[in-house]
Amino acid sequence: MHDGLIYLAWVVAVFVRIIILEGVKMKELAVLKNEVVGAICSGIRKADREYGRWTGDEGLCEAPEYLVTCAIARELAKPGDGRFVTLEANVQETLRCARVRFRGRPRGSMRKNGRADIVLWEVPEVGRNGVPRSIIEVKNFLAEPGEQLSKDVRRLRDALRLSMESHGELGFGCLAFWIGVNEPKQKKYESPEAWLRAKSEKLCDAASGLVATDGLVVRLAQPKSYLGRYEDGTRYAWAPSVLVIERAAA
């Protein structure tokens, strides 16, 4: 009887410890997500400013995509914080490093030669190998749902689904993009800023529909929008934006 009580106490203690550790991991992941979103938006903003300076104020919709990718990577790879990034990394190899096991034939989005725009890695302890924590796909311009959106969301969805099934280390995915609009074409939107928000939410809804049956959710992160006028007085608005794909709350 006494031995049984000791064993029961030990089981309870282990269970409580697991719950505490899981809670700590979730808090750390939430902090990481916020920092990543901030770095992505900062990178897009700096890329827009730089490209505008080079071209006489053209928007990023006219820029090569790698300009935005490199600007985001530069913001994410701050030295001394135990993180680093890789560009154009092989997706399957990245997932293996995230302790993801492939069972059977991978989905089409996980093609053998598929590559991720940016992978964010964390080094858990000094001297240990880094582990992938997030895959980030980049679009220099995205304004409407379509194949461009679907392709990247499916790839992020499938990578996260595999990680969840394997209890892997990949925590979330991001689709980073620049979006801009001029004067609204529909009277129901009173300003470019309102139209920008409506188009952004439409993108989020479309992405949500692609992940809903996989235990994942999508949220739109758009901390700030920027307003202006052309020389003829026409108003415009643009915003650095991120669709964060993550595990649904339990």
Residue pairs with C-beta under 8 A, 6 or more apart in sequence:
29 171
29 172
32 122
32 133
32 134
32 171
33 171
33 172
33 244
33 246
36 76
36 120
36 134
36 136
36 174
37 174
37 221
37 223
37 242
37 244
38 223
39 72
39 75
39 76
39 78
40 72
40 75
40 76
40 136
40 174
40 176
40 240
40 242
41 221
41 223
41 224
41 240
41 241
41 242
42 75
42 240
43 68
43 71
43 72
43 73
43 74
43 75
43 76
43 176
43 240
44 60
44 68
44 71
44 72
44 176
44 177
44 178
44 240
44 241
45 240
46 71
46 75
47 60
47 63
47 67
47 68
47 71
47 72
47 178
48 59
48 60
48 178
48 238
48 240
50 67
50 71
51 58
51 59
51 60
51 62
51 63
51 67
52 58
52 59
55 62
59 141
59 178
59 180
59 238
60 67
60 68
60 140
60 141
60 178
60 180
61 140
61 141
61 178
61 180
63 140
64 140
65 138
65 139
65 140
67 140
68 138
68 139
68 140
68 176
68 178
69 87
69 117
69 118
69 138
70 87
72 118
72 136
72 138
72 176
73 85
73 87
73 118
76 83
76 85
76 118
76 120
76 136
77 83
77 84
77 85
82 122
82 123
83 120
83 121
83 122
83 123
84 121
84 123
84 130
85 118
85 119
85 120
85 121
86 94
86 118
86 119
86 121
87 117
87 118
88 115
88 116
88 117
89 115
89 116
89 119
90 113
90 114
90 115
91 110
91 114
91 115
91 116
91 135
91 155
91 159
92 102
92 106
92 110
92 112
92 114
94 116
94 119
94 132
94 135
94 159
95 102
95 110
95 132
95 159
95 162
95 163
95 168
95 170
96 102
97 129
97 130
97 131
97 132
98 131
98 132
98 163
98 168
98 169
98 170
99 131
99 166
99 167
99 168
99 169
100 159
100 162
100 163
100 166
100 168
100 170
101 162
101 166
101 168
102 110
102 162
103 165
106 158
106 162
107 154
107 158
109 151
109 154
109 155
109 157
109 158
110 155
110 158
110 159
110 162
114 155
116 135
116 136
116 137
116 155
117 136
117 137
117 138
118 135
118 136
118 137
118 138
119 132
119 134
119 135
119 136
120 132
120 133
120 134
120 135
120 136
121 130
121 131
121 132
121 133
122 130
122 131
122 133
123 129
123 130
124 131
131 169
132 169
132 170
133 169
133 170
133 171
133 172
134 170
134 171
134 172
134 173
134 174
135 155
135 156
135 159
135 170
135 173
135 174
136 173
136 174
136 175
136 176
137 152
137 155
137 156
137 173
137 174
137 175
137 176
138 176
138 177
139 148
139 152
139 175
139 176
139 177
139 178
140 177
140 178
141 177
141 178
141 179
141 180
142 148
142 149
142 175
142 177
142 178
142 179
142 203
142 241
143 179
143 180
143 181
143 199
143 203
144 199
144 202
144 203
145 202
145 203
145 206
149 175
149 203
149 206
149 207
150 206
150 210
152 175
153 175
153 207
153 210
153 211
153 218
153 243
153 245
154 210
156 173
156 174
156 175
156 245
157 173
157 210
157 211
157 214
157 216
157 245
159 170
159 173
160 170
160 172
160 173
160 214
160 216
160 245
160 246
160 247
161 214
161 215
161 216
162 168
163 169
163 170
163 171
164 215
164 247
171 246
172 244
172 245
172 246
172 247
173 244
173 245
173 246
174 242
174 243
174 244
174 245
175 207
175 242
175 243
175 245
176 240
176 241
176 242
177 241
177 242
177 243
178 238
178 239
178 240
178 241
179 196
179 199
179 200
179 203
179 238
179 239
179 241
180 196
180 236
180 237
180 238
180 239
181 192
181 195
181 196
181 199
181 236
181 237
181 238
182 192
182 234
182 235
182 236
183 192
183 234
183 235
183 236
184 190
184 191
184 192
184 194
184 195
185 195
186 195
189 195
189 198
191 235
191 237
192 227
192 235
192 236
192 237
193 225
193 227
193 237
195 237
196 225
196 237
196 238
196 239
197 222
197 225
200 220
200 222
200 239
200 241
201 220
203 220
203 243
204 218
204 219
204 220
204 243
207 218
207 243
207 245
208 217
208 218
211 217
211 218
211 245
215 247
215 248
216 245
216 246
216 247
216 248
217 245
217 246
217 247
217 248
217 249
218 243
218 244
218 245
219 243
219 244
219 246
220 241
220 242
220 243
220 244
221 241
221 242
221 243
221 244
222 239
222 240
222 241
222 242
223 240
224 239
224 240
225 237
225 238
225 239
226 237
226 238
226 239
227 235
227 236
227 237
228 235
228 236
228 237
229 235
229 236
230 236
